[in-house]
Amino acid sequence: MTPKAAEEALAEGMADAVLPVLASCDESVFAITQSQAMLLNRMNELQQILDKYTDNPEILPSFKPHTDKLKSTKERLAKLNQRLTTIQHRLDVVGKRLSSNN
């Protein structure tokens, strides 16, 4: 076997081993991304409802800490969604490269 043939065989074997794991990981990241997006939508709905009450100075001041925490959580969730989207894109790129080499 020539060194080039050995290299190609090794690359093909590695791609065969990695592609199923990569596909599984990609599916998991996609599911998490969808779940996080649904959660963010629900949080936005809740925020809109709470804003109606917190904008009124006569409403209990005890709402303010909860709405502030909700806003902070939404910001962190939005950042996480961006990271997950980036990860999913990178997994797609790697999967396409491995598939094209196979």
LOTI-58400 format. One record per atom (N, C-alpha, C, CB): residue in three letters; x, y, z. Coordinates in pm, whole numbers, padded with zeros to 5 digits, always signed. Glycine has a CB too. Layout:
<recs>
ALAXYZ/...
</recs>
This chain:
<recs>
MET+00085-00117+00000/MET+00000+00000+00000/MET+00090+00123+00000/MET-00097+00000+00122/THR+00058+00216-00088/THR+00137+00339-00096/THR+00101+00431+00021/THR+00112+00410-00232/PRO+00192+00523+00055/PRO+00162+00617+00163/PRO+00035+00699+00136/PRO+00281+00712+00185/LYS+00012+00736+00011/LYS-00107+00813-00024/LYS-00233+00729-00002/LYS-00099+00861-00171/ALA-00229+00602-00042/ALA-00344+00513-00024/ALA-00369+00489+00124/ALA-00321+00379-00097/ALA-00262+00475+00201/ALA-00276+00456+00346/ALA-00337+00580+00410/ALA-00139+00423+00410/GLU-00293+00696+00365/GLU-00347+00821+00418/GLU-00496+00834+00387/GLU-00271+00941+00361/GLU-00534+00799+00264/GLU-00675+00807+00225/GLU-00759+00706+00303/GLU-00690+00783+00074/ALA-00705+00587+00323/ALA-00778+00486+00399/ALA-00797+00530+00544/ALA-00704+00352+00394/LEU-00694+00589+00601/LEU-00704+00639+00738/LEU-00806+00751+00746/LEU-00567+00688+00788/ALA-00803+00844+00650/ALA-00898+00956+00649/ALA-01041+00904+00634/ALA-00864+01054+00534/GLU-01060+00806+00549/GLU-01194+00749+00529/GLU-01241+00678+00655/GLU-01194+00651+00409/GLY-01153+00605+00718/GLY-01190+00535+00843/GLY-01224+00633+00954/GLY-01076+00445+00888/MET-01147+00739+00963/MET-01176+00840+01065/MET-01309+00910+01037/MET-01062+00944+01072/ALA-01334+00941+00911/ALA-01461+01006+00875/ALA-01578+00913+00906/ALA-01461+01044+00724/ASP-01564+00785+00875/ASP-01671+00688+00906/ASP-01697+00679+01055/ASP-01634+00549+00851/ALA-01593+00693+01135/ALA-01609+00686+01280/ALA-01668+00814+01338/ALA-01475+00657+01345/VAL-01632+00928+01280/VAL-01671+01057+01336/VAL-01810+01103+01288/VAL-01567+01162+01299/LEU-01846+01073+01166/LEU-01972+01125+01110/LEU-02096+01089+01193/LEU-01989+01072+00971/PRO-02114+00967+01240/PRO-02233+00938+01320/PRO-02236+01018+01452/PRO-02238+00789+01351/VAL-02121+01032+01515/VAL-02114+01110+01639/VAL-02143+01256+01610/VAL-01976+01095+01706/LEU-02089+01306+01502/LEU-02112+01445+01462/LEU-02259+01468+01431/LEU-02025+01480+01341/ALA-02321+01376+01361/ALA-02463+01389+01329/ALA-02547+01390+01456/ALA-02509+01275+01236/SER-02515+01303+01549/SER-02587+01297+01676/SER-02571+01427+01754/SER-02539+01179+01760/CYS-02450+01476+01758/CYS-02422+01602+01828/CYS-02497+01717+01762/CYS-02270+01630+01829/ASP-02498+01720+01631/ASP-02568+01824+01556/ASP-02718+01821+01586/ASP-02544+01808+01405/GLU-02775+01702+01590/GLU-02918+01688+01623/GLU-02947+01738+01764/GLU-02962+01541+01608/SER-02859+01706+01857/SER-02877+01750+01995/SER-02868+01902+02007/SER-02773+01685+02086/VAL-02771+01961+01940/VAL-02757+02106+01943/VAL-02879+02172+01880/VAL-02627+02151+01870/PHE-02929+02115+01771/PHE-03048+02170+01705/PHE-03168+02164+01799/PHE-03078+02092+01575/ALA-03187+02052+01868/ALA-03298+02038+01962/ALA-03286+02138+02077/ALA-03303+01894+02018/ILE-03166+02155+02127/ILE-03144+02251+02236/ILE-03172+02393+02187/ILE-02999+02241+02291/THR-03128+02424+02067/THR-03151+02557+02011/THR-03300+02585+01999/THR-03083+02570+01874/GLN-03375+02487+01950/GLN-03520+02505+01938/GLN-03583+02523+02075/GLN-03583+02385+01866/SER-03543+02444+02170/SER-03596+02453+02305/SER-03566+02590+02367/SER-03539+02343+02393/GLN-03444+02636+02350/GLN-03405+02766+02404/GLN-03483+02879+02337/GLN-03254+02788+02386/ALA-03508+02867+02207/ALA-03584+02969+02136/ALA-03728+02974+02187/ALA-03582+02942+01984/MET-03786+02856+02212/MET-03922+02852+02267/MET-03925+02914+02405/MET-03974+02707+02273/LEU-03826+02884+02487/LEU-03818+02941+02620/LEU-03804+03093+02613/LEU-03701+02880+02697/LEU-03722+03141+02524/LEU-03702+03285+02509/LEU-03833+03353+02466/LEU-03591+03313+02405/ASN-03908+03290+02377/ASN-04037+03345+02336/ASN-04134+03353+02453/ASN-04098+03260+02225/ARG-04137+03249+02533/ARG-04227+03249+02649/ARG-04184+03355+02751/ARG-04229+03110+02716/MET-04055+03371+02767/MET-04005+03473+02860/MET-04040+03614+02810/MET-03852+03459+02877/ASN-04034+03632+02678/ASN-04072+03761+02621/ASN-04220+03790+02647/ASN-04043+03764+02471/GLU-04303+03688+02632/GLU-04446+03705+02660/GLU-04467+03743+02807/GLU-04523+03576+02626/LEU-04400+03673+02895/LEU-04411+03703+03038/LEU-04361+03843+03068/LEU-04334+03600+03121/GLN-04251+03880+03004/GLN-04196+04014+03026/GLN-04296+04121+02984/GLN-04064+04031+02948/GLN-04362+04101+02873/GLN-04462+04198+02826/GLN-04576+04212+02926/GLN-04516+04157+02690/ILE-04619+04101+02981/ILE-04727+04104+03081/ILE-04681+04176+03207/ILE-04774+03961+03116/LEU-04562+04141+03254/LEU-04511+04203+03377/LEU-04482+04352+03359/LEU-04384+04131+03422/ASP-04439+04390+03239/ASP-04411+04531+03213/ASP-04536+04618+03232/ASP-04357+04549+03071/LYS-04651+04564+03203/LYS-04775+04639+03223/LYS-04794+04675+03370/LYS-04896+04558+03172/TYR-04751+04587+03455/TYR-04767+04610+03599/TYR-04652+04691+03659/TYR-04778+04478+03670/THR-04533+04667+03613/THR-04418+04735+03672/THR-04407+04879+03625/THR-04290+04662+03638/ASP-04467+04911+03511/ASP-04466+05050+03465/ASP-04557+05140+03549/ASP-04508+05057+03318/ASN-04644+05077+03623/ASN-04736+05151+03709/ASN-04673+05164+03848/ASN-04876+05078+03718/PRO-04647+05288+03894/PRO-04579+05306+04023/PRO-04662+05260+04142/PRO-04541+05451+04040/GLU-04791+05244+04122/GLU-04877+05203+04234/GLU-04873+05052+04258/GLU-05020+05248+04208/ILE-04820+04980+04163/ILE-04812+04834+04177/ILE-04701+04801+04276/ILE-04786+04765+04039/LEU-04715+04687+04338/LEU-04619+04644+04440/LEU-04474+04655+04392/LEU-04649+04501+04482/PRO-04391+04721+04472/PRO-04249+04731+04434/PRO-04177+04595+04438/PRO-04178+04828+04527/SER-04239+04498+04497/SER-04175+04366+04505/SER-04165+04300+04367/SER-04252+04276+04601/PHE-04238+04351+04269/PHE-04228+04296+04134/PHE-04095+04330+04067/PHE-04343+04348+04049/LYS-04038+04443+04100/LYS-03918+04493+04034/LYS-03801+04394+04038/LYS-03875+04622+04098/PRO-03766+04336+04153/PRO-03655+04241+04153/PRO-03680+04121+04061/PRO-03629+04192+04295/HIS-03804+04078+04053/HIS-03836+03962+03969/HIS-03827+03997+03820/HIS-03976+03910+04002/THR-03874+04114+03785/THR-03865+04155+03645/THR-03719+04181+03605/THR-03950+04280+03619/ASP-03642+04237+03697/ASP-03499+04258+03668/ASP-03428+04125+03647/ASP-03433+04336+03783/LYS-03462+04028+03729/LYS-03401+03895+03715/LYS-03443+03831+03583/LYS-03440+03804+03834/LEU-03569+03848+03546/LEU-03618+03794+03420/LEU-03543+03858+03302/LEU-03769+03818+03406/LYS-03524+03988+03306/LYS-03451+04056+03199/LYS-03307+04006+03189/LYS-03452+04208+03222/SER-03244+03987+03304/SER-03107+03936+03306/SER-03100+03795+03247/SER-03052+03938+03449/THR-03195+03714+03286/THR-03200+03576+03235/THR-03223+03575+03085/THR-03311+03496+03306/LYS-03310+03662+03036/LYS-03335+03670+02892/LYS-03208+03707+02817/LYS-03445+03772+02862/GLU-03132+03801+02870/GLU-03008+03842+02805/GLU-02908+03727+02799/GLU-02946+03961+02879/ARG-02896+03655+02909/ARG-02804+03540+02911/ARG-02851+03432+02814/ARG-02791+03482+03053/LEU-02982+03409+02808/LEU-03038+03309+02719/LEU-03016+03347+02573/LEU-03187+03290+02747/ALA-03031+03475+02542/ALA-03007+03521+02405/ALA-02860+03498+02366/ALA-03044+03671+02392/LYS-02768+03524+02458/LYS-02626+03500+02431/LYS-02599+03351+02411/LYS-02538+03554+02546/LEU-02663+03269+02493/LEU-02647+03124+02480/LEU-02699+03077+02344/LEU-02720+03051+02594/ASN-02812+03130+02302/ASN-02867+03093+02171/ASN-02770+03129+02059/ASN-03002+03162+02148/GLN-02705+03244+02070/GLN-02605+03282+01970/GLN-02490+03183+01967/GLN-02552+03425+01998/ARG-02445+03143+02085/ARG-02334+03045+02092/ARG-02377+02911+02032/ARG-02288+03025+02239/LEU-02499+02867+02064/LEU-02547+02740+02010/LEU-02559+02745+01858/LEU-02683+02705+02072/THR-02602+02858+01805/THR-02612+02873+01661/THR-02474+02865+01598/THR-02679+03007+01624/THR-02376+02926+01661/THR-02238+02920+01611/THR-02185+02777+01615/THR-02147+03012+01695/ILE-02212+02707+01725/ILE-02167+02568+01738/ILE-02231+02481+01631/ILE-02200+02513+01878/GLN-02361+02500+01611/GLN-02431+02419+01511/GLN-02374+02447+01371/GLN-02582+02448+01514/HIS-02345+02573+01342/HIS-02286+02607+01212/HIS-02150+02538+01195/HIS-02270+02760+01197/ARG-02070+02542+01300/ARG-01938+02478+01292/ARG-01950+02327+01273/ARG-01856+02507+01419/LEU-02046+02266+01342/LEU-02068+02122+01324/LEU-02112+02091+01182/LEU-02172+02071+01425/ASP-02196+02175+01126/ASP-02240+02155+00987/ASP-02122+02163+00891/ASP-02346+02259+00949/VAL-02034+02261+00914/VAL-01917+02278+00827/VAL-01826+02155+00835/VAL-01840+02405+00865/VAL-01801+02110+00958/VAL-01714+01992+00976/VAL-01778+01870+00911/VAL-01688+01966+01126/GLY-01908+01853+00931/GLY-01978+01739+00871/GLY-01972+01743+00719/GLY-02122+01737+00915/LYS-01988+01858+00660/LYS-01981+01871+00514/LYS-01839+01840+00464/LYS-02023+02013+00469/ARG-01740+01888+00538/ARG-01601+01860+00496/ARG-01571+01711+00505/ARG-01501+01940+00585/LEU-01617+01648+00612/LEU-01593+01504+00626/LEU-01668+01426+00520/LEU-01634+01457+00766/SER-01790+01467+00490/SER-01869+01399+00387/SER-01806+01413+00250/SER-02011+01452+00385/SER-01753+01531+00221/SER-01693+01552+00090/SER-01562+01475+00073/SER-01669+01701+00068/ASN-01495+01447+00184/ASN-01370+01369+00178/ASN-01398+01221+00166/ASN-01285+01396+00300/ASN-01519+01180+00200/ASN-01554+01038+00200/ASN-01590+00986+00066/ASN-01666+01014+00292/
</recs>
